[in-house]
Structures are given as C-alpha cells and as structure tokens.
Amino acid sequence: MDVEGGGGGAPPRGRNSWGWQKGTLLLAYQSFGVVYGDLCISPVYVYKNTFSGKLRLHEEDEEILGVLSLVFWSLTLIPLLKYIILVLGADDNGEGGTFALYSLLCRNSKMGLLNNMRANHGSLSAYNKEEPCKESRNSMLIKAFFEKHYSLRVVLLLFVLMGTSMVIGDGVLTPTMSVLAAVSGLRIKFPELHENYTVLLACVILIGLFALQHYGTRRVGFLFAPILISWLTCIGGIGIYNIIKWNPSVIRALSPYYIYNFFRKAGKDGWSSLGGIVLCLTGAEAMFADLGHFSKLSLRLGFTIVVYPCLVLAYMGEAAYLSKHREDLQSSFYKALPDRVFWPVLFIATLATAVGSQAIISATFSIISQCRALGCFPRIKVVHTSSHVHGQIYIPEVNWVLMSLCLAVTIGFRDTEMIGNAYGLAVILVMCATTCLMFLVITTVWNRWVVWAAAFTVVFGSVELLYLSACLAKVPHGGWLPLLLSLTTLLVMSTWHYGTAMKQQHEVQNKVCLDHFLGLSSGIGLVRVPGVGFVYSSTTNGVPPMFAHFVTNFPAFHRVLIFVSLQTLAVPKVSPEERFLVGRIGSPANRLFRCIVRYGYKEGRWDHFNFENQLLMKVVEFLRHQDGGGGDRMSAAASGEDEAMSVIPATSSSGGSNQHAFDAGTTTSSCEIDATAGGGGRRKVRFDDDGGGGGEEEEEAAEVKELMEEKEAGVSYMIGHTCVFAHESSSAVKKFAVNVVYGFLRRNSRRPAVVLGIPHTSLIEVGMAYRV
C-alpha cells in the first residue's frame, strides 16, 4: 500500500512493516491539522443554534437530554458508520469526494458522460485494477436503464455537479461560521464590546488563514495538528469535568429512547431545531473529500481513537452544565468553561477555528482540481505542494475568491444564527448527494445485492431527509445563501462542460482524413521546412481541423511533425509505463507521428522542457520498437487511418547503461537527449547507432538521425485559438449559454498555451471559429 498516496490495501510484511506503520501514524497525525477541524469546532455553536428558535421555550431536562441523544446518534450514524466505515471504502484508487464516486461509475459503466475519456484506452491497467467478479442481474438492469436514457445521464451529471457545488459553498460558510463563533466568546467577558470589533477580528483571522494556504497541506497540517490535538484534549477534559460536577446522569441520553421522548414533548418545535443539530455533522463530507491527501487507515485511526470520543464527551459535558444552568442556553459553551481555563481555551478555540476551516478549504481545492481535469471547470493554475502525495495541491485563484466571499459573508451577516441556517442546508445537501451516488456504486461497481444498497440508502437517507426538511424551512432566514452559491457554481461548471464537449465534438466531426490531407498538400505545393513541429489538439486520429486550416492558408510545415493529444482519463493516476501511446501516420516518408499522452485527473502535468524531450525519446523508442515487436500495439484501423500505435514504457533509470543500440549497416551515428528520469533527477540519454544490421535497421537508424538533426534545426508548437459560437438557428438558451457564459469563461480562464507551459517565442496559434 502506498501510504502517502492514499491507497488502500494490506500492510506489507518484513522489514518495510515498521516503515509502513510509521507512515500511517505520520499521516494520521497530519490529518488532525487538515481533516477533522470542521467537525471538532462544532461544539462551540451547536447548542446555541439548536436552542435559538422556538425550542428555547422548552428548557426542561427532557429536551436537553433529547438534543444530546440526537447529537450522539447523529455522530455515530453519519460520520462514524456512514463515512469512516462505509463510504471511505468507495475510494477511487485512493481519491475521495463526490467526483471520485462519479468517476467510478464512469469507469465501470456507461452511466456517466465522461466515458469518452476511456475511448481507445481500454488496455490501460488502471481500468482493470478491480478483481473481476460476476455481474449481478440488478447491476446489469441499472446500467442498461441509464444507458438507454441519455436524459438520465445528464441528470446524474448535474446531480453530481450540484453536490460538488455545495462542497465549494461549504468552503465559504465553514471559515465564516467557525471563526465568528469562536471570537464571539470575547463578549462573554466583555458584554459591552461592540460586535464591529468581533467582526473585525474575525476578518483578520480569515485573511491570515487564507494567506497560509500557499505553503501546502503538508506544512499546514504539521502546523495545525498540535492546535487541534490541544483543542480536543481541552474539550474532552472539560466535558469529563462538567459531567462529574454538574450531572453524571446525562449518560442516560445515550439511549435512543430520549430521541422519541424529545419529539413527543417538543413536537413541531423539536423538528424545527434539527436545523441546528445538523451542525454537529459539519465536516463529515470533508473527511471523504480529503482522502486523497492521506489514507483510509490514517483517517479511521484518527477519528475512532481520538476525535469521536472527545466530541461525545464535549457534548455530554455541555448538556450536563445546561441541565443546571438553563439561563445560559445562548452561550452555553463558553459559560460551561471553568474560570481558570477560560482564556486559554478561548485562545485555543480561536486557533482551532482556523484548523476547522482548513478541512473544507483543502477539500475545495481537491474537488475543483478534479473538475478542472475532467473538463467541468475553467482552466486555472493548480500548484502541487508535495512531491510525495500527489493529492496535496493549492489553487491560488480559488483561494483568493474564497477569502473574498468569506469576508463578504462575515461583514454582511454578522450573526452566527443566520450563517448557521445557511451552513446546515449546504452540509446536508452534500450528504444526500453522496448517499444517492453510493446506491449506484454499491449495485454497479461493488456488484452487491440491491437489498444492501437499498438498506444503506434507507437508513442514512431517511436521517438526512429529516434534517433536510428542517433546513429547507430556514431558506428565508439565511438558507438561500448556499443555494445561490451552489447555483452560480453549477452554472459555471455545467456551461464549461457543455461548451468543451461541443468544441471537442465539432473537432472530431470535422477532422480531415490522411489521404485527403496528403492530396490537398500536393495540390497546393506544400513546402516542408527544417525543424520539428508539435501540433496540440484533442483529436486522437485523423488530421485536426485546426492544422488543415493552417496548411490551407499557409502551405508549409516542418519536416518532422508530431501530433500531440493530451488525454485526462477517469482514473486518479496513470502509471508512467502506460503514459505514452506513440504511432506513425502514413508512410515513413511523411515523417508524421502521433503521440497520445495520458494523465489521471489527480496528476500534475510537467516541466515543458523535459516534456518535449520525453516526447522525442518516445518517438525514438517507437522507431526502435516498431519492427522489433516491442511495446503493446493498438491498431487504429477501425478509425479509417493507416496508423498503428504502441504503448512505449518508461525508460528505466536504475542500473545498466542508458544507451540503446541501433544496427545500421556500416553507418555510425549518435545523439543525445537531455531528459529527466522518473525519479526527478536530470540525466542524458544517448542513442548510439553502429554497424552490423540490414536494410530495415539502416532505414530506422537514418530516421532517428534525421529526427535529431531536425530537433537541432528548431522546435515549434502549434495550438488552436478557438472561439465557439452557437449556431444562428440555435435556441435562445443555447445562445446565452455558449455565446455569453462560455465565452466569458473562456476569455477569462488561463490560455491553453500558458497551461501547457509552451515558450511564447516558439508558439504558433491558429485562430478558429466553431459554430455548434
């Protein structure tokens, strides 16, 4: 198991066992600073928000114990049983979150709209990691039902995007709610303190929190972990103190009977209070979304051994204090603190709110990165902050937008009650989305009986729907905010996905077949200029319409031409051995090649200088392998192209010589390519061609020599600068979506050449206008 990569599996045996255990414990320690903060800070405001409405009229022991019982069983059912025990098992090769569940469905069936990313890549081992098992009849029926109805697949994608949008909305509400609730404790000791000062202090803390994000999850985790561990120690110890001092009998509330008694006594007011109780579940979804930063075992250890017991003790202690001090319902957490520890706990609570915010901020980065890679979010800069854990990232644009929105909500709302109403709705909607997706994963990916999937959905879905009904009643009182944020994000994501899909579909439909292109080239007097040309496009066969348009208007291109297609697959990571798929287009005399480079949706891209040299290395290795039978062949004859492609494995960087011999008769030639090995060290790979072969080997060596000579002559990069417009006969909705929304997003996102890191002085951009 790759502990740092977040994978699952059995621990290794032998001398690596201690290293594996040490790595797991280290990740568990870091997880305190990233994953659980949101969940652990909730005792500050749960009772206050629960008793802020009509429930304040019910201040008897039965109601207080009933709320405690609801909190205990909610924590047990949702974070512990649902997420830690069950949902973490639905990881996508170590990645979690709403989009990870959707990618599982896309990879194992045709239920999703991301299946095109699997086209022509069925041999990829990452798609076949799961143990083959007999597919159940229910699984086949569900898959067939979705495959038959395209509209259901569209609804499923929109549903996933809605859940993803809600998590992003959490990224705005969590820091605001946590920080504002913590600093409000100052007014316990200073009642005359104006709320403007607490709001100002909250804004300063928020700015500092977001300013730390560029250091990365690992450094932030090490910095924040001691804070959260201290916080958990404080609330757990104070909880024990309050239980012993005020009311040891609160342990009775662990019986679910008190939930029944609570609703019997409080009635409709008890149902309305569920909008406050649901705040004890905030951060449960972040545990799953942050899985890519850590591992399943590290999260399970941290939650079950430390987080869960401390939270239960904290809620029990606060309930014990409230049972004797009902007048303190609106400030019970800070009132329950002994005077001697008030200021230290207030200080730690303020720091812990930053930790609580970190969980959802990291989850937001992870989810947006997945969406961007899979074509559901505009092009933005993603910085990988760790060379060991590929899921630890930082997104500058998203970070500063989140900070601006947090400051706006803090200044605009000021009141934790209204923010809590918004917060609860966002939290429970994400959980409902995960429950529905888990039904499909259990039946179609795990191939379990539909009875088990139905039991999972009924048990957890009924609890979540009960909470959801109470939260929806608070939409006019602040609950509209997450709906507005999520709908805005959903509009951006769905429009970008639609525009990108239309653009790619137009390119596939208008690609030029090779014979027609060569005939066109001979008819216009095509000139081949010295050098190597890289042509970037999304098409994996045929000639891209962008390049055909360029040649028609400017009949010249390089003597060696490599069509490069970058493919993001519905897997988190692609092994280096299977990353490059290289093939020849047409006859050897054309000197035309195609290279498909495959990435997972959680992977970073490249240093462009190294990437260019890697491509040339792969072409050289292809020329060496093509007649020798090396590499895994994949025929593209079905597409109408005279093209056979080979998977070129990564060059080994351990042991032996890095020289590859090419027999070329009596000809001797050599070339060097400066490249970076898989381990990150820079090395030079030398290809030596010396005598001893026949005619085919001599021709092969000549091709390699010519390729190196053309590289020395110069390298250029061609990419399309595409504008997409709706057809004149399109509906008004489509025109607005494509011409206005997608056009605005395209103009304000990072340019493809910038994302690829192409040198500006060697760039050729071809303007294209597509009517879709």
Secondary structure, 3 states (H helix, E strand, C coil): CCCCCCCCCCCCCCCHHHHHHHHHHHHHHHHHCCCCHHHHCHHHCHHHHHCCCHHHHCCCHHHHHHHHHHHHHHHHHHHHHHHHHHHHHHCECCECCHHHHHHHHHHHCCCCCCHHHHCCCCCCHHHHCCCCCCCCHHHHHHHHHHHHCHHHHHHHHHHHHHHHHHHHHHHHHHHHHHHHHHHCCHHHHCCCCCHHHHHHHHHHHHHHHHHCHHHCHHHHHHHHHHHHHHHHHHHHHHHHHHHHHHCHHHHHHHCCHHHHHHHHHHCHHHHHCHHHHHHHHCCHHHHHHHHHHCCHHHHHHHHHHHHHHHHHHHHHHHHHHHCCCHHHHHHHHHHCCCHHHHHHHHHHHHHHHHHHHHHHHHHHHHHHHHHHHCCCCCCCCCEECCCCCCCCEECHHHHHHHHHHHHHHHHHHCCHHHHHHHHHHHHHHHHHHHHHHHHHHHHHHCCCCHHHHHHHHHHHHHHHHHHHHHHHCCHHHCCHHHHHHHHHHHHHHHHHHHHHHHHHHHHHHCCECHHHHHHHHHHCCCEEEEEEEEEECCCCCCECHHHHHHHHHCCEEEEEEEEEEEEEECCCCCCHHHCEEEEEECCHHHCEEEEEEEEECCCCCCCHHHHHHHHHHHHHHHHHHCCCCCCEEEECHHHCCCCEEEEECCCCCCCCCCCEEEECCCCCEEEEEEEECCCCCEEEEEEEEECCCCHHHHHHHHHHHHHHHHHHHCEEEEEEEEEEECCCCCCHHHHHHHHHHHHHHHHHCCCHHHHHCCCHHHEEEEEEEEEC
